[in-house]
Amino acid sequence: MNKKLLAALAVIPLVALLAGCSGGSADGAAASGSDKTVKIGVVGASDPYWDVYTKAAAAEGISVEIVDFAVFEQPNPALSAGELDLNQFQHIVYLADYNVASKSDLVPIGATAIYPLGLYSTTYDKVSEIKKGDTIAVPNDASNLARALLVLQSAKLVTLKDGGTIFSTLDDIDTGKSKVTVTALEASLTATSLPDVAGAIINNDFVEKAGLKFSDALAQDDPADPNALPYVNIFAARAEDKDNATYQKLVSIYQTTKAVQDGVLAVSGGSAELVQTPVADLVSSLAKVEKDTAAHK
C-alpha cells in the first residue's frame, strides 16, 4: 500500500498494548465489547477521518484507540505480537509478502479502498519532458517496488524483462531499453527526495504531507482494473480473530459511515476508490498471492 495502494498501499504507522488485550475469540471480544479498547494500528493517524471513525465506533458502544506508526514495516509485527487488535494500512500484496517472510497468518477481515500509486515531479509537468538518464525514486518495500515499476513501465519510462510482475525488482529492469534509472528508497523518503531526482513514485500517505496534490500525478495505475484486487487495502487481524463480531462491526462502521467515507475521499484528494469487496474474495486473493510469493522466493 498506498494511501490509501494498489496498497497501497500501501500505504502504515505502528505499537502499544500486550497480548492480554487481544480478544482471541468472537464470543470473548463481543462479550467484552464496551469493556475493551480495540487498538487499531495505522499509518497516518492524523488524518481527520480517524477521529470521526472513533466517535462513530463509540456511538456503537465500542472504544477504539488509533495507534500511529511512521513506517509500513511496523504495524504487522505489532499485530502478530498482540500489541494491536487490528491494523488498517496495507493491501493484500503487502500482507502476503509479510506472512510468507515471517511465517505469520494475519488475515483480511474487510476491504477499505484502492489507492492509485502515482508518479510525481517538482521538475517536470509531463512524463514526456523527463529526459533520458534521469533518476526516478520508488518505494523499496517489495510489493510497492514492483507496483511502482509497473507504473513506470506503463508510462514508457522503463522496460521490464518478461513484461513485469507483482514480484519485479530493480534487477528486472532492462536498462538498455529504459529511458530512466531507478533508485529505491524507504517509502516515506521518496517524496522528500524530489529536489534531488527527476520524479518519484509516492504512496498516497505521503503525497499531501510533501505539499503535493493528488492531481499533480504525472502517471498512475488504474484502481478500477479487475487485476487490481491484490492492491485492495484491508483491515487485518490475527487468524484466530477472523470471526470476531466486534472487529467485524468495526469494519462495517468504516464502510458505511458516510462521514468516514467522505473523509477518506477528502484525504486522498478524491483519488481513492472505495470498495466493499467480499471477505471471501480477499481471503482467496491473499491465498493465491501467498502461494505465488512463496514459489517466487
C-alpha positions in Angstrom: 0.0 0.0 0.0 -1.0 3.2 -0.6 -2.6 5.8 1.0 -5.0 4.8 0.7 -2.4 1.5 -2.9 -2.9 -0.6 -5.1 -1.7 -0.7 -1.3 -1.0 0.7 -1.3 -1.0 0.7 -0.4 0.5 0.9 0.6 0.3 2.5 2.4 1.4 2.1 7.8 2.3 3.7 11.2 2.5 1.3 14.4 2.8 -0.1 18.8 1.4 -0.5 22.3 -0.7 -3.0 24.3 0.1 -6.6 25.2 -1.3 -9.9 24.3 -3.9 -9.9 27.1 -5.7 -7.1 25.3 -6.5 -9.0 22.1 -9.7 -11.0 22.2 -8.9 -14.3 20.8 -12.5 -15.4 20.0 -15.6 -13.9 18.6 -17.6 -14.6 21.8 -14.9 -13.2 24.1 -14.4 -9.9 22.3 -18.0 -9.4 21.5 -19.0 -10.0 25.1 -16.4 -7.6 26.4 -17.4 -5.1 23.7 -17.6 -1.8 25.5 -15.3 -3.0 28.3 -12.3 -3.3 26.0 -10.5 -0.7 24.0 -9.7 -2.1 20.5 -6.3 -0.9 19.3 -6.0 -0.3 15.5 -2.6 0.3 14.0 -2.5 2.8 11.1 -0.1 4.9 9.2 -1.4 8.4 9.2 -3.4 8.7 12.4 -3.6 12.5 12.0 -6.0 12.1 9.1 -9.2 13.7 10.3 -11.5 10.8 9.4 -9.9 8.6 12.1 -11.4 10.9 14.8 -14.7 10.7 13.1 -14.4 6.9 13.0 -13.5 6.5 16.7 -16.6 8.7 17.6 -18.8 6.6 15.3 -17.5 3.4 17.0 -18.1 4.9 20.4 -21.7 5.6 19.4 -22.0 1.9 18.8 -20.5 1.1 22.2 -17.0 0.2 21.0 -14.0 2.0 22.4 -11.2 2.4 19.8 -7.7 3.6 20.1 -5.9 4.5 16.8 -2.2 3.7 17.2 0.0 5.7 14.8 3.1 4.2 13.1 5.6 6.1 11.0 6.6 3.3 8.6 4.9 0.4 6.9 7.2 -2.2 8.4 5.9 -1.9 11.9 2.1 -2.5 12.1 2.1 -6.1 11.1 4.8 -7.3 13.6 2.9 -5.3 16.3 -0.4 -7.1 15.3 1.3 -10.5 15.3 2.8 -9.8 18.7 -0.6 -8.9 20.2 0.3 -5.3 20.7 -2.6 -4.4 18.4 -6.0 -5.9 17.8 -6.3 -4.9 14.1 -4.4 -2.8 11.6 -5.5 -0.9 8.6 -2.7 0.4 6.3 -1.9 -2.2 3.7 -3.0 -4.0 0.6 -3.2 -7.8 0.0 0.2 -8.0 -1.8 1.9 -6.3 1.1 0.2 -8.6 3.7 1.1 -11.7 1.6 4.7 -10.7 1.5 4.8 -10.2 5.3 3.0 -13.5 6.0 5.3 -15.5 3.8 8.5 -13.8 5.1 7.6 -14.0 8.8 5.6 -17.3 8.7 2.6 -15.4 10.1 -1.1 -15.9 9.4 -2.6 -12.5 9.5 -5.9 -12.3 7.5 -8.1 -9.7 5.9 -11.5 -9.2 7.5 -12.7 -6.3 5.4 -11.9 -4.0 2.5 -11.5 -0.2 2.6 -10.3 1.3 -0.7 -7.8 1.0 -3.6 -5.4 3.9 -3.9 -3.7 4.6 -7.2 0.1 4.8 -7.0 1.3 7.9 -8.7 4.5 9.4 -10.2 5.2 13.0 -9.1 7.8 15.6 -10.0 8.8 19.1 -9.0 11.0 19.4 -12.1 8.6 18.4 -14.9 5.0 18.9 -15.7 4.6 15.9 -18.1 6.1 12.5 -18.4 7.2 13.3 -22.0 9.5 16.0 -20.5 11.5 13.6 -18.5 15.0 13.2 -20.0 16.9 10.0 -20.8 19.2 9.2 -18.0 17.1 11.0 -15.3 16.6 9.3 -12.0 13.3 8.2 -10.6 12.8 7.2 -6.9 10.5 4.4 -5.9 9.5 2.8 -2.6 11.8 0.0 -1.6 9.3 -2.4 0.1 8.8 -5.4 -2.2 5.1 -5.0 -3.0 5.2 -1.3 -3.7 8.5 -1.5 -5.5 7.0 -4.0 -8.1 3.9 -1.9 -8.4 5.9 1.3 -8.9 8.0 -0.3 -11.6 4.8 -1.4 -13.4 3.6 2.2 -13.3 6.9 3.4 -14.8 6.6 0.8 -17.5 3.1 1.9 -18.4 4.5 5.5 -18.6 7.2 4.1 -21.0 10.0 5.2 -18.7 11.3 1.7 -18.1 11.1 -1.7 -19.8 10.8 -4.8 -17.5 12.1 -8.1 -18.5 9.3 -10.6 -19.4 6.7 -7.7 -19.1 7.0 -7.4 -15.3 5.0 -9.0 -12.4 4.0 -8.1 -8.9 7.4 -9.5 -7.9 9.5 -7.3 -10.2 12.7 -5.8 -8.7 15.3 -3.3 -9.9 17.2 -6.3 -11.3 14.2 -6.9 -13.7 14.7 -3.5 -15.4 16.1 -3.8 -18.9 18.5 -0.9 -18.6 19.3 -0.9 -22.3 15.7 -0.3 -23.3 14.8 2.0 -20.4 14.7 5.8 -20.5 15.4 6.4 -16.8 17.4 4.9 -14.0 15.6 3.9 -10.9 16.6 4.2 -7.2 14.7 2.5 -4.3 14.2 4.4 -1.1 12.2 3.8 2.1 8.6 4.8 1.2 8.4 7.9 3.4 11.6 9.3 1.7 10.5 9.1 -1.9 8.6 12.4 -1.5 11.4 14.2 0.2 13.8 13.1 -2.5 12.1 15.1 -5.1 14.6 18.0 -5.1 17.3 15.5 -6.0 15.6 13.4 -8.6 13.5 13.9 -11.7 10.5 12.2 -10.2 9.3 9.8 -7.6 6.6 7.2 -7.1 4.9 8.3 -3.9 2.5 6.4 -1.7 -0.8 8.2 -1.1 0.0 8.5 2.6 2.9 10.9 1.9 1.6 12.9 -1.1 -0.1 15.8 0.8 2.5 15.7 3.6 5.0 16.6 0.9 3.0 19.6 -0.1 1.8 17.9 -3.3 -1.7 17.4 -4.7 -3.0 14.1 -5.9 -3.9 15.9 -9.2 -0.2 16.6 -9.6 0.5 13.0 -10.5 2.1 12.7 -14.0 1.1 9.0 -14.2 -0.6 6.4 -12.1 -2.1 2.9 -12.2 -5.8 2.3 -12.6 -7.6 1.2 -9.4 -10.7 0.1 -11.4 -8.8 -2.6 -13.3 -10.0 -6.1 -12.2 -6.4 -7.1 -11.9 -6.1 -4.6 -9.1 -7.8 -6.8 -6.5 -4.4 -7.7 -4.8 -4.0 -4.0 -4.2 -7.2 -3.5 -2.2 -6.4 -2.0 1.2 -7.8 -4.0 4.1 -8.4 -4.3 7.8 -6.1 -7.2 9.0 -6.5 -9.4 12.1 -4.8 -12.4 13.6 -6.3 -15.6 12.2 -7.9 -16.6 15.4 -9.9 -13.3 15.4 -11.2 -13.5 11.9 -14.8 -14.2 13.1 -14.7 -11.7 16.0 -18.0 -9.9 16.0 -16.7 -6.7 17.4 -14.0 -6.4 14.8 -16.4 -7.2 12.0 -18.7 -4.4 13.4 -15.7 -2.0 13.2 -15.2 -2.9 9.6 -18.9 -2.2 8.9 -18.7 1.2 10.7 -15.8 2.2 8.5 -17.5 1.1 5.3 -21.0 2.5 6.0 -20.4 5.7 7.9 -20.8 8.5 5.3 -18.6 11.0 7.2 -15.8 8.4 7.4 -16.0 7.6 3.7 -16.2 11.3 2.8 -13.1 11.8 5.0 -11.2 9.0 3.2 -12.0 10.6 -0.1 -11.1 14.1 1.1 -7.7 12.9 2.4 -7.0 11.1 -0.9 -7.9 14.1 -2.9 -10.7 12.1 -4.4 -8.3 9.5 -5.8 -9.4 6.6 -3.5 -11.8 4.0 -5.0 -14.0 3.0 -2.0 -14.7 -0.7 -2.1 -16.7 -3.3 -0.1 -15.1 -6.4 -1.6 -16.5 -9.6 -0.1 -14.1 -11.0 2.6 -14.1 -14.4 0.8 -12.6 -12.7 -2.3 -10.0 -11.0 -0.2 -9.1 -14.3 1.5 -8.9 -16.1 -1.8 -6.7 -13.4 -3.3 -4.4 -13.5 -0.3 -4.0 -17.3 -0.6 -3.1 -17.0 -4.3 -0.6 -14.2 -3.8 0.9 -16.0 -0.8 1.3 -19.2 -2.9 2.9 -17.2 -5.7 5.1 -15.3 -3.3 6.4 -18.4 -1.6 7.1 -20.0 -5.0 9.0 -16.9 -6.1 11.3 -16.7 -3.1 
